[in-house]
Amino acid sequence: MPVTDKIESRIMIGERETNRGALQFLFPLVIFCCAVAATILILKFAPAPFFWVWLTWAAALWAGMFFLRGSWPRAILFNFGIVLCFLAGVEAYLSTNEYTTPIFPDGDFYVHDDLLGWAPPKAIEAHAIKFAPAGLLNRPSRLLFDTRYTIDPNGLRIAPPYRSDDLAGTVLFFGCSFTFGEGLKDDETLPYQVGAQSEGRYRTFNFAFEGYSPAQMLAEIEHGMVRRVVDSSPRYAYYVAIPGHVWRVAGLVSWGGHAPRYVLNADGTVHQDGYLQDRKPLHERLGIHRGVRQLKKSAIWRMLESPDSPITDEDLRLYFAVVRRSQELLNTQYPGIQFRVILWPVRNDPTYEKLRDGFVRMGIPLDLVEDILPGFRTDRSGFILSPADHHPSAAANRLIAQHVLSEIAP
């Protein structure tokens, strides 16, 4: 072959190699730019956007594998794609199952309270609406409840009429949204049902509210709120407990700012030491400030923003001490009053067993919801609002009210 032909052949081979190298660089660049553009559009318009973002980048990595040489770079991209698919699955699960808060179209339902941290406005009727998690398709029509809460002039949810001329006793109720009656009509709450089923022979007071714990119960008793509101001598007091109250008393939840803060004394008693404060959001703790609005569109980030810190044996001792002090003060203020606990379970939560056993050791009369509601251990669907909201249903409260009256009725 002539020398000139060899030179031309080498030039052509070099040009092909150059073109191939350019394409190997160009195609990944195009894939990257398309993924970036898709991410921007998804974050702006898509529901549960990070589910689609993770899938987009997984697809981009897998597409980029075809333009890499060598097995190790391809394996790295493949495995990163698997991780992103896993994140997409977590996003999908959380977006469908994460807890949503009620909406109050008529105005703010949570007002600052110097004693308790927060409370409902007095003498109002509040409109409460709650939707299930929007999920991947953003379906706001999945309504969980649409109801109204009537709050009396004392700031308590209203109770049924009572027979002042034939009163068998007064019953106090303490607790959180389980007792307050989230998602239920006024006449479907546990305190209301006890009064209504007794045909007015028992007068009831509902001192519970959304997000409360035994810390608010103790503050209501200790600072005289109960004595100011209750103008008769109560014979019974019920505290409706859930395992989550341990975290709230210890100040280990992200939203418990200005709740009463109680601390243990050396002798195992408690005293109030000011008020709790909200923990700083995760982005402030990490020093991240830019792009937080976009990060909050991620269900994974929202979960990391407000985790409940692990509890310790010290936290459990504090919890039980607060409940014990509440019982002791009620006994001092109302000699002969009977204090009982109704405990709601949480599946596979060791804290539930610790609360159950702890109340038994303390000698506080204890009623287990799983013993009261028939078939609750195997199927609780009829006793909660929905799979997306495990607050008690009206049917559950009716049955628990029957149980309460069977204990206290003469």
Secondary structure, DSSP 8 states (H G I E B T S, - for coil): --HHHHHHHHHHHHHHHHHHHHHHHHHHHHHHHHHHHHHHHHHHH-SSHHHHHHHHHHHHHHHHGGG--SHHHHHHHHHHHHHHHHHHHHHHHHHHHS----B-TTS-S-EEETTTEEE--SSEEEEEEEE---TTTT-TT-EEEEEEEEE-TTSSB------GGG--EEEEEE-SHHHHTTTS-GGGSHHHHHHHHTTTSEEEEE---TT--HHHHHHHHHTTHHHHH--S--SEEEEEE-TTHHHHHHT-STT-TT-EEEEE-TTS-EEEEEE------HHHHTT--TTHHHHTT-HHHHHHHS------HHHHHHHHHHHHHHHHHHHHHSTT-EEEEEE---TT-HHHHHHHHHHHHHT--EEEHHHHSTTTTT--GGGEEETTEEEE-HHHHHHHHHHHHHHH--
